[in-house]
Amino acid sequence: MSQDHPSHGRPAHDHLVVVGASLAGLRGAEAARKAGFTGRITVVGAEPHRPYDRPPLSKQVLTGGVAPGATTLPNLEPLDAEWRLGSAAAGLDRSGRAVILESGERIAYDRLLIATGARARPWPDAAEGRLGGVHTLRSRDDAAALRASLATKPGRVLVIGGGFIGCEVAAACRDLDLPVTLVESGSTVLERVLGSHLGSVVAALHAARGVDLRFGAKVDALEDDGTGHVVRARLADRRTIATTCVVVALGAVRNTDWLDGSGLAFDDGGVECDADGHVLDTDGRPDRTIAAAGDVARFPHPLYDGRRVALEHWGHAVAQGAHAGRLLAGHATGPAYAEVPAFWSSQGGITLKMMGLTEGADALVIAQGDPKTGRFLALYGRAGRCVAAVSFDSVRWLPAYAAMVAAGAPFPPIRGAVDQGRLTVLPPGFPKEDER
């Protein structure tokens, strides 16, 4: 039997616990207050910092344009909350309705918002990952440490991984006039998100700015100088790259470990939620006292035939956090959560903005502009429907195509629009499953 709905009982005396002092957690707590929740709110955070903005960490913070401490998010609604920062959650006792901290302390809850986000995937060899000069980039402290390392002007920075973080770090290094090598095992950067066709466009941008790109390559080991500091990387083909600063950009792992033994359904890819946002137990039943939001939440998205997705997007964390807050306050209105995923990235003076999900797309067209000019919009299709749009410095075109994605409009789109060339349907070039 599922748990009682949180609006039952004595809501004025209820205790809402938010696990995750994150963007999603903050906006969720604020939404609960705005929806009329008058009980206690406690925010539990593993880091010692109040919620902060992550996008600047791989951009302005690395180049020195923004101090790490200046990324703190503003409060948009009076919270009157208790903050338990630097206190990671280590367990969840659902039968006793308590969050268990690493110290062993128990915090009782009546309603619970899980917003623990994700952490950087570490270098697979833990000892090598602990070498001086080896960095990941996810947290504010990560960004501060990497910024300090870049400020020493290393002879070469090595970035391992050609996803968004890897590309943004490489771009920041060139902004600082630092030599940088990016190693990617696939055929180009951003191949898993954009496909090889548009990934190669981004790769050309980085190459033109002086990034040394190594595709189809794999780092086998990081070697130290005898004092515990990285001095070189050894590739699978036995070549080496001399470096004193390595950035491991191999993706993220959802923070779900603390839920072991809770009876909730989860894995490394996220916490399972129903269409409303309630977390499911291992039998597939919703616990109506618990919701999840942000990177850690995996839910069926109605725009993609109910396919379960977990999204690492800033706007998604805001929207889903607010939805979860209203849900736990007992005042969720309207249909199930169905925001169109949106994402942006700034790399080397070019801003990419994406609406929708490219995963599973079987075709794309350059719908506006021309890649040769660096200003264009690409539209992705799946089974004859529009599923995603990506703009390169052409945001004025994006709203119209985002509407097509939201409506699941036929693909390819209508021809003959202003600034629209010949619509040639192309294969996106996503890697096969065994290559991912």
N, C-alpha and C positions, 0 to 999 in steps of 0.2 A: 504494500500500500504506500502511496506517495505521502510525503510530509504535508502537513496542513499549509494552507496559503498564509503568507505572512500578514495579511490584513486581518486574520482572525485573532482573537484574544484581546490583549490590552496594548494597542499600538503606541499609545502615548508613553508607555513605560518600556517599550521594546528597545533592544540594544542591537544596532547595526554595526557589524564588524566588517571592515574593508581590509582584505589581505592583499597588499600591494600598494605602496605609496607611489603610484604611477599616474600617467595622464588619464587612463581609463578609470582608475580608482578614484582620483580626485573629482573628475567630472561626474562619476556615478554618485559619490557622496553628495555633491552639490545638487544633483538632480533630485535625489531623495528629499533633501531639505526643501527645494523649490516645490516639490509635489506635496508638501505638507507633513513630512515625517518630523515629529517633534521629540522622538526618543534620543537616547545616547548614540553617539557615533564614535567609534574607535578606529583609527587607521594604523595598521601594522605595516612597517616597511623594513626590509632587510638592510637597506642602505641607511646611512646616517642623515641623508639629505631629504628635505621636503621635495615633493614632486617637481621634476624639471623637464625641460623640453629637449628631446633627443636629436631632432634633425640638425641643429647647429653643431653637434659634437663632432661630426665627420667633415664639417665644412669650416665655419668661421672660427670655432674653438681651435682647430689645428693650425690655422694660419695666424692666430693671435688677434683676430678681429673682435672676438667676444671672449671674455673671461669665463672659465667653467662655472664660477659662482653666479654669473649673470644670466644663467639659463633657467632659474627657478620660475615655475609657472605661477601666474597670478590666480588668486581666488576670485571666482566670478559670483560666488554666493556665500554669505556668512555661514560658516560650518558649525562653530561651537563644538569642535571635535577634540578628542584626546589623541595625541600623536605618539605612537610607540615606534620610534625610528631606531635603526640599528638593532632590531629584534626580529630576526627571521622566523617565519612559521616553520615548524618541524613536523607537525602532525595535525590531524583533524579527527576529533571524536564526535561523530554525528549523533550517536545515541545519547551522549551527554551534552550535545550542542556546545562544544568548546573547541577553540583553536589552541593548539599547544605550541608554545614558543620553544626555541632552542634551549633556553634556560630551564625548561620544564614547567614554567608558569602556564596556567590555563586561563584563557579569556573566554568567558561564556558569551554566547550570541543567541539572539532570536532570529536574526536575518544575517546572511553572510554574502558578501560580494567577493568573488575570487578575481583578482586583477594582478596576478603575479608576473605577467609578461613572459619574457624570454631572456636567456643569457647567451653570450657568444659561445659558439661551438669551439672548444679548446683544441690546441694542437694535440694530435693523437698520442704522442709520446709525452707523458706528463713531465718527466725530468727535463727534456728539451724545452718544453713550454715554460719552465720556470727559469730559464737562462736570462740573464740580464740583457735588455735590448729586444726581448720578444714580447709583443703586445697583442692583445685583442682590443676591440673597440665596441663597447656597448654602453658602459656606464659613464657617469660624469668623471669619476676617478680614473677610468681608463683613458678618457680624452685628455685629462690633465697630465697623466704620465706620458702619453704619446707626444703631446705638445712639448713637454720638457725634453724628450729625446730628440725631436726634430729640431729644437732650438740649438742643440749642440752641433748642428750641421754635419750629420753623418755623411761619409763618402758615398754611400748608396743605400737607399731604402728598398727593401724587398717586400712586396705585397703578395701574399699567397691567396689567390681567389679573385675571380673576375666578376663578382656580383656587384650590387649597388655600393656596399660599403667599400669594397676593394677599389672600385672605380673612383669613388669620391675621395678616398685617401690618396690615390695616385694623383688625382687632379690637384689636391691641396699641396702635395709635395712639389709639383711643378709650379704652383703659384709661389712657393717659397724658393724656387730655383734649385731644388734638390734633385740629384739624379735618382731615378726610381725605376725598378724593374717589377713588372707584374707577371706572375706565373699563373696560368690557368690551364687546367687539364682538358677543357673542351676546345672547340674550334675557334671560339671568339669570346669576347666579354658578353655578359648578360644573355647568354644563349638560352638559359632555362626560362627566362622571363620574356624576352623579346623575340627569341629565335635567332638563327644565324644571319638571316637577311638584314635585320635592323641592328643586330649586335655588331655586325661588321661596320656599320655606319658609325657606331659609337667608338669602335676600335680605331677607326681611321682618325677620328677626332683626337683621341689620346696619342696616337702615333705622331700626328702633326705637331703636338705640343711637346714631343720629346720623350714620351714614356716608352721604355724598352719592353715590348710585349713578347711574351713567350707562350705560345699556344700549343696544345697537345703535349704539355710538359707536366712533370710531377716532382715535387720536392720530397725526397726520401728521408732526409735527416737534416737537423740543424746542429752544427758543430760549435763547440766552445773554444775559447782561447787559452784554456787551462786555468782561468781565474773565475769561471762561472758566467762569462759573458759571450753572447753569440759572436762568431767571427766569420762564418760562412754557411751557406746552404748547399747540400749535395743533392743533385737531381738524379732521377731514375736512370738517365743515360750516362751517369758518372761525371757529367760536367759540374762545375761548382760556380757559385755566385758569392763573391766577397761582400759582406754586409755586416754592419754593427747595429742595424735597426730592422726588425722584421715585424710585419703586421699580418697576423693570421686572420683572414677574412673568409671563413668557411661556412658562414651561415649561423643560424641560431637554434637553440634547443629550448622548448617551452619549459617553464618552471612548474613542473607538476610532481616532482619527487616527494614533496611533503605530504601528498595525498595518499601515499601508500597505506593500505589497510583501512581507508575511509569508507570503502564500499562504493565510491564514485567511479564512473567510467572515464578513463583517461589513459594516455600513453605519452611518449615523447613529443607527439604532434599536437597535443592539446587536451583540454577537458571537454568531454562531450556534452552538448547542450541541445535542448529541443528548440523548435522554431521560435518560441517566446523568449528564450534566453535562460530558462531554468536548467540547472545541471542535472544530468541523468545518472542514475545509479547503475551498477553492473548488470541489472536486469532490464535496463532501458526505461525505468520509471523516473519521472521528474521529481526532484526534491524541491518543493515550492518555497522552501526557506533559503535556498541558495541560488544565486545567479553568477554568471561569469561574463567577463567583457575584456576586449582588447586582444593582444597577441595570443593569450593563453586559451581563448575560447574557440572551440570548433563547433560549427553549427550548420544546419542545412540552409543554403541560400536559395531563395525562390527564383532569382534571376537565372540560376544555373541548374534548373530542374531538381532542386533539392540536394544537389551535391554538397557534401560536408566540407567546409573550408575553414581555415584559420588564417587571419589576415594580419600582416604586420604594417598597417598603414596608420598614419597620424590621425587623419580624419575619421577613420573607422573607430579608433580608440575613443575619440570624443563622442561620436554618435552612439556607439554601442554601450559605452559607459553610461551615458545619459539614459538610454533605454533601460538598462539594467537597474539604475537608481529608481526610476519611476516604477518599474516592475516590483522591486522590493518594498517600495512605499505603498504598494497596493493601488497605484493610480495609473498603471500602464493603459494607454488608450490607443485605438487604431489597430492596424494589422500587425502581423509579426515583423520583426526587424528585417528590413530588406534594403538598406542603404546601398547604393552603387559604390563598389570599392573605388577609392581614389588614392593616387600616390604621386609624389613628385621627387625629382632628384636634380641637383645642380652639379654639373661637371664641366670644368674648363670653360666657363662662360656660356654654356648651353644649358637650358632648363628643359627637362623632360617631364611631361605630365601625363599620367595615365588614368583612364576611367575604365573600370571593368576588370575582368580577369582573362589573361591570354591563355591560361592552361587549357589544353585540349583543342585550341584553335587549329583549324585545318587549312586556312587560307588567309591572305592579307592583300590589301590594296593600298597604294599611296593615293589617298583620297583628295588631298589638297597639297599644293606646293611641290617641291622637288628636293630630294635628298642631296642633290649636288649643290644646292644653295644653302643647306643647313637649316632651312625653315620648311617644315612639312608636317603633315598629319597622316598617320597610317591607321587603318581600320582592320580589325581582325574578325574573322567569321568562323563559326562552328556549325556544321550541319545546316547551312543556309541562313543563319541568323547572326546578327552583329553581337559580339560578346565583349569587345574591348576597343578602345581608341587611345592612341599614343601621339602626343604632339611634341615636336622639337621646335622650340622657340616660335610657336604658332598658336598661342592660347586662344586667340580670337576665334579660331575655327572649332575649338574643343566643345563648347556647350551644345552645339547642334548635333555633333556626333555622339556626345554623351547621352543625349536624349534618345538617339537610336539604340544605344546599348541598353538603356533602361527599359525601352519598349520592346526589346528583342526584335528589332526591325529586320526585314529581309536583307541578306547579304548576297552579292555586293550591293552597295547603296545606289540611289538614283544617280544617273549620269547627267552631265550638262550644267553643273553648278559653277558659279564664278570661281576662278582660280583653279578649276579642276581640270587636270589633264586627262589623258586616256587611262581608263581604269583597267589595268592589267592585273588579273588575279595571280598571285604568287604563292608558292609554298612558304610558310613562315620559317621552316628549318629548325624546328625544335629537336633536341637530341632524343634518341630512342630511350625507352625505359631502362634498358641495360647499360646505357651510357650515362645515366643520371647519377 
